[in-house]
Amino acid sequence: MKRLIATVSALIILYISLFSPTSSQATSHQTIQVIAVENFYGELVKMLGGPYVSVISILSNPNQDPHLLEASPKIARTYASAQLLVYNGANYNPWLPRLLSSSRKNRKPHTEIVAADLVGKKPGDNPHLWYLPATMPAVARAVSAFLVQTDPAHKADYAVRLTRFIDSIKPIDQKIAELRQYYQGEPVTATESVFGYMAEAIGLTMHNKRFQLAAMNETEPSAADVAAFEHDLRTRQVRVLIYNNQASDMSTQRMLKIAQQSHVPIVHVTETEPDGKTYHQWMLEQLNALQRALEGQVQ
């Protein structure tokens, strides 16, 4: 699996400069300082807070594997100015709780919003919670409540922004319902579990989950799991292969090649929101690609 080697010292310099009172990014001392570990949560906070927030997202590269950030304790310094920290939880970033624990006694009090806590997920569950339809509305409401409590003077603006965001993701629910109507029960497979919650919401029957878990955890899948996956592709027992571009190694690349040779339609998905895309654009593009694949269009 492709490893993400973070240049921690460069990140620290960048984040500290962006949060510095002399930085052009800090519009005033009243701006609410927010760190979102994952960039889709960062985008959410920006939409909800508008000009009243300053947001930094740590994980924002759609070409690298976010599970594998190599971070030293020095990265904890990036939280020194934050009033709000938003992150995924469910052990998606196993380095983060340790760093937060070691830094809390040396930093100012702040609020943490953890997506996993809001939707009742824990370590061991599928951590890709932004593909669970209930997650983003829950995080949005929690962030909005924090903003109102912290900055009640702009309560009305925050309420409008929350409504706008909730409305913006309604087309995702509509597309899920449409796909469920036509494709519930259809067999699919995936190289990694990132799309699992969305597949469940549509009602797809997911094959080869043990292989996906091994890919996510960067362990070798068993010979039996590899053989079962290859058989599904070669005999077209599945309608679609869902391929996580950010969790790619020799095993997953082999499945991709077999799918191509067997003319199994492929849907490429990512864990990190692509540059220039909003959350709802990102999700809808992938759902539309899934629809085309289920219709038999081979990419």
N, C-alpha and C positions, 0 to 999 in steps of 0.2 A: 504494500500500500504506500502510496506516495506520502512522504512525511513533510509536515510543515515545520520548518525551523525558523522560529521567530527571532528576529534581531532585537532582543529585549532592550538593549541600551538605546537603540534608535527609537523604539516605540515610546520609551519613557520620556526621552527628550521631546518627541513630537507631542505627546499627550500633555506634558507639563506646560509646554509653550502654548498649546491651544487653550489650556485652562488658566493661564496666567492672566492677572488683571491687566497687563500691558498689551496682551494679544488683541489683534483686531477682531478675533472671534468672540471675545467677551464684550458684549454690547454695553453692559453696565453691571454694577455690583449687585443689582437686584435680579439679574438673570439666574434662573434655577439651573444649577450645574448637574448634569446627568451623565452617567456612564452606562451604556448598554453593551453587554459583552457580545451579543449577536446583532448583526446589522439590521435584521428585520425588526427587532424590538427597538433599535435606535430610530429607524424610520417612523415607527409607530409613535414614539415619544415626540419626535419633531412635528408630526401631524397634529398631535393633541396639544402640544405646548406652543407651537408657532414661535413668535418672536420673544416669548417669555422664557425659553429654555435654550441652553447650550448643550449639545449632545455629542458625545464621542462614542463610536462603536469600535470595539477591539477586533472582532472577527468579521472581515468584510471582503475577503478575497474568494471569489467563486471558483478559482482554479486550484485551491489547496484544501487539504483535509483538515477541517476544524477540530476533529477529535484529538489531534496530535500536536497541539500547540506545546512547544517546549518553552516553559516560562520559569524564570528564576524568581525568588522572593522579592527582588527589586521591583517587579512589576506592580507590587502592592502600593508603591508610591503614587501610581496613577490615580488612586482613589482618594487622595488626600483632600481634594477640593470638591468632591462629589457630594451633593445632598441626596441623590437618588441613584441607586444601582439596580439595574434591571438585567436579569439573566435567566437562562432556561431551567437550570436545575436538573434533577433526575440523573446526576452524575455525568451529564454531557461534557462538562469541562471539569474533570476530577482535580485539576490543580487549583481551581478557584476557591473552594471552601477552606483549603489549608492556608492559602495566602490571606484570605479575609480574616481567618481566626488569628493569625499571627500579627495582623496589623491593626485589629480593632482597638487595642488598648492604647495605641499611639496616634489615633486619628479622631476627628470630630464625629459626633453622632450623625448617623445618616439612616435613610430608609432603604430597605431592600425589597424588591418585588420579584418573586420567584415564580415563573410560569408553572412549574411542576406542582407547587403547593396549591395554586389556584384551581387546577384541574384534577387534583387527587392522584398524581403520579409520583412514583418513588424510584430510587435506584434499583435497577433490575428490569424496570419497564422500558419499553421503547422510548428513547429520549428525544426523538425528533418531533417535539410537541407542536411545532408551528404547522405541521401537516394535519394536526387534529383540529377539526372545524371549531371546536369550542374554545380553543386556546386564545386566539387573538382577541375576540370580544372580551374574554375574562381579563386579559392583561390590560386592554384598553380601559376598561372600567376602573381597574385598580390604579392605573397611572393617572387617570383623570381625577379620581378621588384624592390622590396625593397632591396633585396640582392645585385643586380647589382649597384643600386644607392649608397648603403652604402659601398660596397667593389668592386669598378670597376676593381681592379687588377685581380679578378678571374671571370670576366664576361664570358669568354669562358666556363669555368667549369660549371658555373651556367646554361648556355644555354644548355649544354649537359645533365645536370641533369634534367632540365625541360622537355626536349624532352623524356628522359628516363621515367619520371613519366607519362607523357601523353600517351606514348606507353603502359605502364604497365596497364592502366585502360581501354584500348580499348576492351579487352575481356569482360568487364562488359557490354559495349554498345552492343557488338555482342550477348551476352546471352539475354539481354533485347529484342533485335530485334527478336531473335529466339522464345522466349516465346510469344511475341506479335503476331507473325505469326500464332501460333497454338492455343493460349488461349485468344486472345482479346475478351472481352465481358463476359468471364466466371465469375460467381458470387463467391465472397469470403467474408470472414469476419475477424475481428481482435479484440483483446481485448483492443488495444491501437493504437494510430495513427502513431507509429514510422515508419512503413513500407509503409505509405500512398503514398508518392511520387513515390516510386518504383512500387507500384501497379498501379498507374496512368500511369507511363511510359510504362508498359506492356499492359495497356488497360483493366485491370480487373475491374469488377463492384463490388465496395466495399459496403457491407451492414453494418448497425449498427454504423454509424459514431457518433451519439450522445452518445452512450455508450462509445466509444473510447475516446471522448473528456472528459467525466466525469472521466474515469480512469486516463487520463493524468493530469487532474487538481485536482485529489484526492478528488472528490466529489461523492455523491451517485447518481448513474443513476436512472432515473425514473422507476416506476413499469412497465410502458408501454414499455420502451426501453429494460428492462430486459426480459419481456415476448416475445418481438419480436426477440431478440437474441436467446433465448431458442428455440423458434419455428423454426427458421432457422436451428438450429443444429439438433433438434429432427426429423425434417421432411427432412433433408438433402437438404435444399434449397440452400446451399452454398457448393462449392467444397472443400474448405480448411478453416481451422481456423489458423490465424497467431497470435502467442502468444508471447508477449513481456515479457521475463523472468525477466526484471528489473523493471517492473511496475505491480506487482502482489499483489492482495489483495483477500478478500473472494469472491468478485463478479467475478473477472477474473478467479480465481481458480475453481469456480463453472462452468463457461463456459468451461473450460478445461476438467473437469470431464464429462460434458454432451457430449462434442465432442468425447471423448474416448468411452463413452457408446454407442454413435450413429455411431461409426466407421467413423467419419469425419477426414480425414487426417489433421495432425497438423504440422505447421512449427514454430519452435522456433527461435526467433530473439532477438538481444540485441541492446541496445543503445550505448554501449561503446565497442570499439574494443577489442576483446579478446587478452590476453597475447600470444605472440609468433606468431601472425598473422599480415600480412600486410593488408592494406585497401582492395586491390583487391582480396586477398585470402578470407577475411571475407565476402565481398559482393558476390563473386562467390559461396562460400559454401552455403550461404543462398538462392541464386537464384537456385542452383542445388537442394537444399532441396525442394524449391517451385515446381520445375519441377516434382520431384518425387511424391509430394503430388497431383499435378494436374493430374498426370497419375494414381492416385488412390491408391498409396502406403500408407497405414496407419502405422504411427509410434507408 
